[in-house]
Amino acid sequence: MLTGYEFRMCVRLHKVTSRLVRGEKLSTSEREGWVSRYCVDMRTREVFLPQRYQKVQPHGWISIWAKDVVDAVDQMAVAVEVH
């Protein structure tokens, strides 16, 4: 069974692959954009690269955009200090 994130990722990968098979030239961001969100393990507060999301159990992850990683780490650090 695929999670919603994995399903959407597969659809995006299929679109990218189809374009490449047709011979289209794609930028790096277009080629790599099919997997784009970092994964945070809510239990351990570890942040994983987008390609490593499978290291976290689906019920324990939060997906975040690259631009939000620094803020997420800061927020997790504050949460640890409070508890």
C-alpha positions as CSV (number, residue, x, y, z in Angstrom):
1,M,0.0,0.0,0.0
2,L,1.3,3.5,-0.8
3,T,0.7,6.5,1.3
4,G,-0.8,9.6,-0.3
5,Y,2.7,11.2,-0.5
6,E,4.2,8.1,-2.1
7,F,1.4,7.9,-4.7
8,R,1.8,11.6,-5.7
9,M,5.5,11.1,-5.8
10,C,5.1,8.1,-8.2
11,V,2.8,10.1,-10.4
12,R,5.4,13.0,-10.6
13,L,8.1,10.5,-11.3
14,H,6.1,9.0,-14.2
15,K,5.6,12.4,-15.7
16,V,9.3,13.2,-15.5
17,T,10.2,9.8,-17.0
18,S,7.8,10.2,-19.8
19,R,9.2,13.6,-20.7
20,L,12.8,12.2,-20.7
21,V,11.8,9.2,-22.8
22,R,10.3,11.7,-25.4
23,G,13.7,13.3,-25.5
24,E,12.9,16.5,-23.7
25,K,15.7,18.4,-22.0
26,L,14.9,19.0,-18.4
27,S,16.6,21.2,-15.8
28,T,18.0,19.7,-12.7
29,S,15.1,20.9,-10.6
30,E,12.6,19.4,-13.1
31,R,14.5,16.0,-13.1
32,E,14.7,15.9,-9.3
33,G,11.5,17.6,-8.4
34,W,9.4,14.4,-8.2
35,V,10.6,13.9,-4.7
36,S,10.8,17.3,-2.9
37,R,9.8,17.2,0.7
38,Y,12.0,16.4,3.7
39,C,10.7,13.9,6.2
40,V,10.7,14.5,10.0
41,D,10.3,11.7,12.4
42,M,8.0,13.1,15.0
43,R,9.2,10.6,17.6
44,T,12.9,11.1,17.3
45,R,12.9,14.6,15.8
46,E,15.3,13.4,13.1
47,V,15.2,15.1,9.7
48,F,15.7,12.9,6.6
49,L,16.5,13.9,3.0
50,P,13.5,13.6,0.6
51,Q,14.9,10.3,-0.8
52,R,15.1,8.8,2.7
53,Y,11.5,9.2,3.8
54,Q,11.1,5.4,3.9
55,K,13.3,5.3,7.0
56,V,10.4,6.7,9.1
57,Q,7.1,4.8,9.8
58,P,4.3,6.5,7.9
59,H,2.3,7.2,11.1
60,G,5.4,9.0,12.6
61,W,6.4,11.3,9.8
62,I,5.7,14.9,8.8
63,S,6.7,16.0,5.3
64,I,8.1,19.5,5.1
65,W,9.4,21.7,2.2
66,A,13.1,22.4,1.9
67,K,12.6,26.1,2.6
68,D,11.0,25.1,6.0
69,V,13.7,22.8,7.3
70,V,15.7,25.4,9.2
71,D,12.5,26.7,10.9
72,A,11.3,23.1,11.7
73,V,14.7,22.3,13.4
74,D,14.4,25.5,15.4
75,Q,10.9,24.7,16.4
76,M,11.9,21.2,17.5
77,A,14.7,22.6,19.5
78,V,12.4,24.9,21.3
79,A,9.9,22.1,22.0
80,V,12.7,20.0,23.6
81,E,13.8,22.9,25.8
82,V,10.2,23.4,27.1
83,H,9.7,19.8,28.1
